[in-house]
Amino acid sequence: MKVKVQTLDAQASGDVELNDAVFGVEPRADILHRVVTWQLEKRRGTARGTRERSDVARTGKKFGRQKGGGTARHGDRAAPIFIGGGKAHGARVRDFNPSLNKKVRALGLKMALSDKAKNGSLTILDTLDVKDGKTRELVAHLAKLNLTKALFIDGDAVNVSFAKASANIIGVNLLPAVGANVYDILKADTLVLTRAAVEKLEARFNG
């Protein structure tokens, strides 16, 4: 699959050949759903469970008499009504650490990339260099490229000038190639890759 490459000024900068094994896979909703669900569940933090009556270190010896003491009947210091006692109906530990086969995760990323390429929502740029890292300059470039809600993926590391210029622009996200993921790709209206990103993503799957 051959795609035109542009500069940040919306000028033509040659072509790039995309690997069909990475950018030409037929998307499947069930695979994408599984990967997105797995990714979002991995983000959830596991809350610490509270200690209940059986978990606290308190004596189980009955204190006081059953009758005649002038107070309520108690048989355990670990009861929730006492200081240091166990929590009644406390929070339980919930496991949000699901597993998903690596092959399915890799296939989901290929399908997400292929979906953007198939729908015409994929843009390839030569580089992401922004003069002096000025936000005003980048806004003008994005207007020329007709980009609003877009995910930019660079090579080994993100372009420093672009990161500085895009920090205050709503709807523009920037990731290195190693951070490419299904959820962020599908959420963006347009996926923008640099030449370096294309090389890294193809090497990631072919390696």
TORVOTOR-60598 format. One line per field, with one value per residue: x, y negated, z negated of N, C-alpha, C in turn. Coordinates in steps of 0.02 Angstrom, whole numbers, plus 32768, in hexadecimal, padded with zeros to 4 digits. Each point is the difference from the previous one (the first is absolute). Layout:
BEGIN
n.east	(X,...);
n.north	(Y,...);
n.up	(Z,...);
ca.east	(X,...);
ca.north	(Y,...);
ca.up	(Z,...);
c.east	(X,...);
c.north	(Y,...);
c.up	(Z,...);
END
This chain:
BEGIN
n.east	(802B,7FF6,801F,7FE0,803C,7FEE,800E,8018,801D,7FED,8043,7FFC,800C,7FE5,8011,7FD7,8022,7FBF,8017,7FE7,8036,800D,7FFE,8000,7FFD,7FD4,7FE6,8003,7FC0,7FFC,8031,7FE9,7FC5,801A,8023,7FCD,7FD7,802E,8009,7FBF,7FF7,8034,7FDB,7FD0,8003,8023,7FC4,801B,7FFC,7FC7,8017,7FE5,7FCC,8003,800B,7FDE,8036,7FC9,7FFC,7FF9,8024,7FCE,7FEC,8001,7FD4,7FDD,7FF5,7FE0,801C,7FC0,8021,8008,7FE7,803E,8017,800C,8040,7FFB,7FCC,7FDC,7FDC,8036,8025,801A,7FBE,7FE5,8009,7FC4,7FF7,8040,802B,7FEE,8035,8002,8002,8025,801A,7FD8,7FFD,802A,7FF6,8043,7FEF,7FD0,802B,802E,7FD3,7FED,8041,800D,7FCB,8016,803F,7FEB,7FDB,8032,802A,7FD4,7FF5,803E,8005,802B,802B,802A,8027,8026,7FF8,800C,8032,7FFB,8002,8035,7FDE,7FEC,7FD3,800C,8040,7FFB,7FDD,802C,8030,7FE3,7FF7,803E,8010,7FD6,8028,7FD3,7FD9,8041,8016,8036,801C,8035,8041,8041,8004,7FD7,7FEB,8037,800F,7FEC,8020,8030,7FFC,7FF8,8028,7FF0,800A,7FC0,8000,803B,800C,8035,8016,8030,8025,8029,7FE3,8006,7FC1,7FD9,7FFA,803D,8013,7FD6,8016,803A,7FEE,803E,8020,8031,8021,803A,802F,801D,7FC3,7FF9,803E,7FF6,7FC5,801A,8036,7FD2,7FDD,802F,800E);
n.north	(803C,7FD6,7FD8,7FC8,7FE4,7FDE,7FC1,7FE2,7FE8,8040,8006,8015,803D,8014,8040,8028,8038,8009,8024,8028,801F,7FBE,7FE3,8040,8006,802F,7FC6,8018,7FF3,8043,8001,7FCC,801B,803A,7FE4,7FDB,8033,8028,7FD2,7FF6,8042,8001,7FCC,802B,7FD8,802E,7FF5,7FE4,8040,7FF2,7FFA,803B,8018,8029,7FC1,7FE1,7FE5,801E,7FFD,8042,7FF0,8020,7FC0,7FFE,7FFA,8037,8006,7FCB,7FF4,7FFB,8026,7FF0,8036,8010,801E,7FC8,7FF1,8030,7FF9,7FF0,8008,8028,7FD2,8005,7FFF,8036,7FF3,7FE5,8035,800F,7FD6,8023,8026,7FD7,8034,7FCC,803C,7FF5,8039,7FF3,8031,8005,8039,8005,7FED,8026,8031,7FF0,7FF8,8038,801A,7FE3,8010,803D,7FFA,7FDF,802F,802E,7FDC,7FFD,801A,8017,7FDA,7FFD,7FED,7FD4,7FC7,7FF7,7FE9,7FDD,7FCD,8002,8035,7FD6,7FF8,7FC0,8012,8028,7FD2,7FD7,8029,8007,7FBE,7FFC,802A,7FD0,7FF7,8021,8036,7FFC,803C,7FE2,802B,7FF9,7FFA,8008,7FBF,7FDD,7FDC,7FE5,7FE6,803A,8023,7FD3,8002,8042,7FED,7FC6,802B,7FF1,8041,7FE6,803F,800C,8033,8021,801D,8003,7FC4,8013,7FF0,8034,7FF5,7FE6,8034,802B,7FE3,7FFD,7FC5,7FEA,8031,7FE0,801D,8000,7FF1,7FE1,7FE7,7FF6,7FEB,7FDC,7FEC,7FF8,7FE3,7FE1,8005,7FE7,7FE0);
n.up	(8000,8033,7FD4,800F,8002,7FCA,8009,7FCA,8037,8000,8006,803F,7FE6,803A,8005,7FDF,8002,7FF2,7FCE,802F,7FE7,8001,803C,8011,7FBD,800F,7FEB,7FC2,7FFA,8004,802D,8022,7FF8,800E,8030,8015,7FF7,801B,802F,8002,7FFE,802A,8014,7FEF,7FCC,7FE0,7FE4,7FCA,7FF2,7FE2,7FC2,8003,7FE0,8033,8015,7FD2,7FE3,7FEC,7FBF,7FFF,7FCA,7FE2,8005,7FBF,7FD3,800A,7FBF,7FEC,8039,8010,802B,8040,801C,7FF1,8037,8023,7FF3,802D,7FD7,8035,7FC8,7FFB,7FDF,803C,8002,801A,803F,7FF6,8024,7FF4,801E,8035,8002,8035,8028,8014,7FFD,8035,801E,8030,802A,8002,801D,7FD2,7FD0,801D,8006,7FC2,7FF2,8021,7FE2,7FC8,800F,800F,7FC9,7FE4,8016,7FEE,7FC9,8015,7FC3,802F,7FDD,8033,7FCE,801E,7FE0,7FBF,8024,7FC8,8027,7FD9,8013,8031,7FD1,800A,8006,7FCB,7FE1,801D,7FED,7FC5,8005,8017,7FCF,7FE9,7FCC,7FDD,7FFD,7FF1,800E,7FE8,802A,7FD8,8008,7FF5,800C,7FD9,8033,7FE7,803B,801C,7FD3,8007,8043,7FF8,7FCE,801D,8032,7FF6,7FF5,7FEF,800F,7FDA,8025,7FDE,802F,7FCC,7FFD,803F,7FF9,7FFB,7FBE,7FFA,8025,7FE3,7FC8,8022,8016,7FF7,8020,7FE1,8031,7FE2,802C,7FCC,7FF5,8042,8003,7FC9,8017,803D,7FE5,7FDC,8039,8027,7FC5);
ca.east	(7FD5,802A,7FDE,8026,801D,7FFD,8025,7FD2,7FE4,7FD1,8020,8010,8045,800C,7FD2,801A,7FDE,7FEB,7FFD,7FBA,7FF9,7FF5,7FCE,7FCE,7FD9,7FB8,7FEE,7FCA,7FE6,8006,8046,800C,7FDB,8025,803E,7FEF,7FE9,803B,8029,7FDF,8001,8044,800B,7FDF,8028,7FE0,7FFA,8014,7FC7,8000,8002,7FC1,8007,802D,8042,8022,8023,7FE0,7FF2,7FBD,7FE8,7FC5,8010,7FC4,7FCF,7FC8,7FC9,8010,8035,7FE3,800D,7FEA,8024,8033,802A,803B,801B,8007,7FC0,8006,7FEE,8038,803C,802F,7FDB,7FFC,7FD0,7FC4,7FF1,8036,800F,8022,8030,7FE6,8037,7FF8,803E,7FEF,8036,7FED,8037,8029,7FF0,7FC1,8011,8024,7FCF,7FD4,8024,8002,7FBD,7FF3,8025,7FE2,7FBF,800C,8016,7FC8,7FCE,801D,800E,8047,802A,8048,8028,8048,8018,7FD3,8026,7FDD,8031,8004,7FCF,7FCB,7FBC,7FE0,8017,7FE1,7FB9,7FFB,800F,7FC7,7FCA,800F,7FF7,7FBB,8003,7FE6,800A,802F,8035,803F,802E,8043,802D,8019,7FEE,7FD6,8021,7FFE,7FE0,7FB9,7FE3,7FFB,7FCE,7FBD,7FED,7FC3,7FCD,7FD0,7FF1,803F,8026,8040,801C,8035,7FE8,7FF9,7FC3,7FC4,7FD0,7FC0,7FCE,800E,7FFB,7FB9,7FDE,8011,7FE0,8034,8040,8037,803F,803C,8024,8021,7FCD,7FEE,8038,8000,7FC5,8009,8035,7FE5,7FDC,8029,8039);
ca.north	(7FC4,7FC4,7FC5,7FC2,7FE2,7FB7,7FDC,7FDE,7FC7,801C,8006,8045,8013,8044,8036,8035,8040,801D,8049,8017,802C,7FD5,7FCC,801A,8036,7FF2,7FF6,8027,7FDC,8028,7FFC,7FBC,7FFA,8025,7FDC,7FC1,8013,8014,7FC5,7FD5,8022,7FFD,7FBE,7FFA,8012,802D,7FE0,802A,801A,7FEF,803A,800F,801C,8039,7FEB,7FD4,8024,7FF1,803D,801C,8012,7FDB,7FD3,7FEF,8035,7FFF,7FDA,7FE0,7FCE,7FBE,7FE9,8030,803F,8003,803A,7FFE,7FBD,7FF2,7FE8,7FBF,7FC5,7FEE,7FE4,8035,803A,800A,7FD8,8023,7FFC,7FD9,8007,803E,7FF9,8015,800A,7FE0,800F,8037,8015,8005,801D,7FCE,8001,7FDB,7FBA,7FEA,7FFF,7FC6,7FC4,8001,7FF1,7FB9,7FDC,800E,7FDE,7FB9,7FFE,8013,7FCB,7FC1,7FD6,8006,7FCD,800C,7FC3,800A,7FF6,7FD6,7FC6,7FC0,7FCB,7FE2,801F,7FD0,8019,7FDB,8020,8042,7FF6,7FF0,803E,802D,7FE6,8012,8048,800F,802F,7FE6,8033,802D,8021,7FFF,8032,7FF3,8039,8018,7FCE,7FCC,7FC3,7FD1,7FC1,800D,800C,7FBE,7FD7,801E,800D,7FDD,8007,8034,802F,8018,802C,8014,803C,8021,803D,8036,7FF5,8008,802F,8005,7FD1,7FBC,7FFD,8000,7FC5,7FC6,7FFA,8009,8019,7FE1,8023,7FE8,8036,8026,8028,8038,8030,8020,802C,803B,8028,801C,803D,802D,8017);
ca.up	(8000,8006,7FE3,8009,7FC4,8000,7FCB,7FD2,8025,8030,8041,8012,7FEF,8018,7FED,7FD4,800B,7FC1,7FFF,7FFC,7FC6,7FC6,800F,802E,7FE1,7FFC,7FB9,7FE3,7FC5,7FC3,7FE9,7FE7,7FC0,7FCC,7FF0,7FDE,7FBE,7FD9,7FF4,7FCF,7FBF,7FE5,7FE2,7FC0,7FC7,7FD0,7FBF,7FC8,7FDB,7FB8,7FD4,7FDD,7FBC,7FFF,8016,7FD0,7FCA,7FC0,7FDA,8008,7FBE,7FEB,7FC8,7FDB,7FF7,802F,7FE0,7FC1,8005,800B,8045,8033,8002,8034,7FF9,802C,8008,8047,801B,8021,7FD8,7FD5,801F,8010,8018,8048,8026,8014,8049,801D,8047,8012,8036,8041,802E,8041,8024,802D,802E,8047,8027,8023,8047,8008,7FF7,803C,8036,7FF5,8014,8049,8019,7FF3,8033,8041,8002,8012,8046,802A,7FFF,8016,7FC5,7FF2,8020,7FF6,8004,8004,7FBB,7FD7,7FEA,7FFD,7FF8,7FBE,7FD3,7FF4,8007,8037,803E,8006,800E,8047,8025,7FF8,8029,8045,8006,7FEE,7FC8,7FC1,7FCD,8021,7FDA,8023,7FE8,801B,7FFF,7FBF,7FCE,801C,8015,7FC8,8015,800A,7FBD,7FE0,8023,7FFD,7FBA,7FEE,8034,7FEF,8035,801F,7FD4,801D,7FE2,8026,8021,7FCF,7FDB,802A,7FE3,8024,7FE7,8016,8049,8013,7FE4,8028,8042,8032,7FE8,8025,7FF5,8024,8022,7FCC,7FDE,802C,7FFD,7FBF,7FF8,802B,7FE2,7FC2,800F,8029,7FD8);
c.east	(802D,7FD7,802D,8019,7FFE,8030,7FCC,7FE0,7FCE,801C,8012,804A,800E,7FCB,8022,7FD7,7FF0,7FFA,7FB7,7FF5,7FF3,7FC7,7FC9,7FD7,7FB7,7FEB,7FC5,7FEA,800B,8048,800F,7FDE,8026,803F,7FF1,7FE8,803A,802A,7FE2,7FFF,8046,800E,7FE4,802D,7FD9,8000,8015,7FC2,8005,8000,7FBE,800E,8033,8048,8026,801E,7FE3,7FF2,7FB8,7FE1,7FC4,8012,7FBE,7FCF,7FC8,7FC7,801A,8036,7FE6,800D,7FE8,802C,8033,802B,8040,8016,8007,7FBF,8007,7FF2,8039,8038,8032,7FDE,7FFE,7FCB,7FC4,7FF2,8034,800B,8028,8032,7FE2,803A,7FF0,803F,7FF3,803B,7FE4,803D,8025,7FEF,7FC0,800D,8023,7FD0,7FD1,8021,8005,7FBC,7FEE,8024,7FE0,7FBD,8009,8016,7FC7,7FCD,801B,8010,8049,8026,8049,8025,804A,801F,7FCD,8024,7FD6,8032,7FF9,7FCD,7FC5,7FBB,7FDC,8013,7FDD,7FB6,7FF5,800C,7FC4,7FC4,800A,7FF4,7FB9,7FFD,7FE5,800E,802D,8032,803F,802F,8043,802A,8014,7FEB,7FD7,802A,7FF7,7FDB,7FB5,7FDD,7FF5,7FC8,7FB9,7FE6,7FBD,7FC8,7FD2,7FF3,803D,8027,803E,801B,803E,7FE5,7FF4,7FBE,7FC1,7FD2,7FBC,7FCF,800B,7FF9,7FB7,7FDC,800D,7FDB,8032,803F,8037,8041,8038,8020,8022,7FCF,7FED,8036,8000,7FC6,8007,8036,7FE8,7FDC,802A,803B,7FEF);
c.north	(7FC2,7FC4,7FC3,7FE5,7FB5,7FE3,7FE1,7FC3,8017,8002,804A,800E,8049,8031,802F,803F,8020,804B,8016,802F,7FD9,7FCF,8018,8039,7FEC,7FFA,802D,7FDE,8028,7FFD,7FBB,7FF6,8023,7FDA,7FC0,800F,8013,7FC3,7FD3,8020,8000,7FBD,7FFA,8017,802D,7FDF,8032,8017,7FEC,803F,8008,8024,8038,7FEC,7FD7,802A,7FE9,8042,8018,8014,7FD5,7FD4,7FEC,803B,7FFB,7FD5,7FDF,7FCB,7FB9,7FE4,8035,803E,7FFE,803D,7FFB,7FB7,7FEC,7FE8,7FBA,7FC4,7FE9,7FE1,8037,803F,8004,7FD3,802A,7FF4,7FD6,800D,8040,7FF2,801C,8002,7FE0,800C,803B,8011,8003,8017,7FCA,7FFD,7FD9,7FB5,7FE3,7FFB,7FC4,7FBF,7FFB,7FEC,7FB7,7FD5,8009,7FDD,7FB7,7FFA,800D,7FC7,7FBD,7FD1,8004,7FCC,800F,7FBE,8012,7FFB,7FD4,7FC2,7FC0,7FC9,7FDF,801D,7FD2,801E,7FDF,801F,8042,7FFB,7FF1,803E,8030,7FEA,8011,804A,8016,8035,7FDD,8032,8036,801C,8002,8034,7FF6,8040,8016,7FD2,7FCA,7FC3,7FCB,7FBF,8009,800A,7FBD,7FD7,801B,8008,7FE0,8005,803A,802D,801B,8028,8018,803B,8017,8041,8039,7FF9,8007,8035,7FFA,7FCB,7FBA,7FF8,7FFC,7FC1,7FC2,8000,800F,801A,7FE4,8024,7FDD,803B,802E,802E,803D,8035,8026,8031,803F,802D,8022,8042,8032,801C,803D);
c.up	(8000,7FE9,800A,7FBD,8007,7FCC,7FD2,8020,8035,8046,800C,7FF2,8013,7FEA,7FD0,800C,7FBC,8007,7FF6,7FC5,7FC1,800C,8030,7FE5,7FFB,7FB6,7FEB,7FBF,7FC0,7FE5,7FE3,7FBD,7FC8,7FEA,7FDA,7FB9,7FD3,7FED,7FCA,7FBB,7FE1,7FE0,7FBA,7FC7,7FD0,7FBB,7FC9,7FDA,7FB6,7FD5,7FDB,7FBF,7FFD,8011,7FCC,7FC7,7FBD,7FDD,800C,7FBD,7FED,7FC5,7FDF,7FFC,8033,7FE3,7FC0,8003,800B,8045,8031,8000,803A,7FF5,8028,8009,8049,8020,801D,7FD5,7FD3,8028,800C,8018,804B,8020,8012,804A,8024,8049,800C,8039,8040,8032,8043,802A,802F,802D,8046,8027,8027,804A,800E,7FF8,803D,803B,7FF9,8016,804C,801D,7FF5,8034,8044,8008,8013,8049,8030,8006,8017,7FC7,7FEC,8028,7FEF,800A,8001,7FBB,7FDB,7FE7,8004,7FF0,7FBB,7FCE,7FF0,800E,803B,8044,800C,8010,804A,802B,7FFC,802A,804A,800D,7FF0,7FC8,7FC1,7FC8,801E,7FCE,802B,7FE0,8023,7FFA,7FBB,7FC7,8022,8012,7FCA,8013,8009,7FBC,7FDC,801F,7FF7,7FB9,7FED,8034,7FEF,803D,8023,7FCC,8024,7FD9,8027,801D,7FCF,7FD9,8029,7FE3,8021,7FE9,8019,804C,8016,7FE9,802A,8043,8037,7FDE,802D,7FEC,8025,8024,7FCD,7FDB,802A,7FFD,7FBD,7FF7,802A,7FE4,7FC1,800D,8028,7FD9,7FD8);
END
